Amino acid sequence: MQLAQFIKDNRKISQFYTPFSGTYLLKSPTDLFDLQASFVGYFPPDLFVLAKVNPSEVAGWLNKDVWSWFNASHDNILAQLESASKGIGSGALFS
């Protein structure tokens, strides 16, 4: 199975973006170690790296599409948190 298909099928990954050949930016609701465990069996041991990126601590020069994708969910989560804080106890935080 190709890596792109593996990532598309991986239930631990909610979104992905490939800004450069061989580079995947992944969004996942799970923690880093749970996400890593989902890759066991695809890669031989010691041949991949996952790193958590804090969207508020990123800088660089990329095209606008990459930054739009990168910030999209972060902005949505902040809006959901803000909305949820106004109606605490009214239901689930994330739908």
Secondary structure, DSSP 8 states (H G I E B T S, - for coil): --HHHHHHH-TT-SEEEEEETTEEEEE-SS-HHHHHHHHBTTB-TTS-------GGG------HHHHHHHHHHHHHHHHHHHHHHHTTTSS-S--
